[in-house]
């Protein structure tokens, strides 16, 4: 365990709850640090259930293609905590170094003086400290959970606020209805600040978001109304009140990424970046990457184990709407190149595993359920397999994802399979680590 991990272990002891949505504790700490959150570069604030990270990735790629320096704060990390903090610089940002991270953690710990505070609040304070001390043109700030009482919402202004698709997730913290969850996400909207609302799967969520934006006096820019993005003849077409952009398709696969790219472009244009050269939008959309979101693993220790000619895909999807989007992408792959789909799935007990798995009924040839050793609240493989069977899927269990891959590789396949490893971002992190795929 390195120094930053040891510090985070100490932070865990400062508050009995892992998550406790509030702003008071963090405001107190930030005041002790000299209010770094008031000295940040201009912010684009992003909330939502699905698509936040991909939308941020598109914005960063476009802005960096235009030569701007971009700070980024995202969560959760996949392998190591430092993936959450990217410090912008000309020529492309870099993930924060261990040395800088430890220094920021130690200064926050000293300023906190042992008071109650959650790990996310402490690490958000460290991120704000780092961002305030390193110049950049923009900060892309992703919420941790919710919006209204998320630690990132201590900021008092932004260039734009964005809410990506909202669905049922984290209901134990945000509420047990879509309306309550959408209301929590809409808490980042601010008077006079553009509120970009991505295409929503659920009309109920869309109505709440628009109502809340109107209530606070935010300028509503909603998908399907003030902007739209769609594929036409192998191109991404984006259109808003300022005009039309004819762009290459994203490198990130799946039709949902067209919508994420459109949301990102709408946010940048609303935030005052419509003047960026066309080449920045073209290169940014075409080159954006985001790990564990329909990531095709082509090299590494796990790839070496799969059957010859097989495909290995990784996605951190874990909620019902995420399952629908992922299944739609797999169906699209199947239409273009038919292969047996074998899923390796590990999930947390806090997620609606049944609804997630039902999306793959009639699509997946088999589900192999695996544990997530690092997570105490992970479902057992037996539980996941039972839920897969209840969804009409063939299911088996394995004692780990490596063993599951070996089982698949030991079979004879008339057509090499398409292997999809999914169900949890925590599982995705363990898979990337085992494969030897470095964070970018």
PyMOL commands that set and color helices and strands:
alter all, ss='L'
color gray80, all
select helices_A, chain A and resi 3-12+24-32+36-38+52-65+81-84+98-112+119-133+151-154+171-174+178-188+203-216+256-273+278-287+303-305+320-336+353-358+381-390+401-409+425-435
alter helices_A, ss='H'
color red, helices_A
select strands_A, chain A and resi 43-47+70-73+85-87+94-95+138-142+160-163+194-197+219-222+227-232+235-240+243-248+295-296+311-314+341-345+366-369+395-397+418-422
alter strands_A, ss='S'
color yellow, strands_A
deselect
rebuild
show_as cartoon
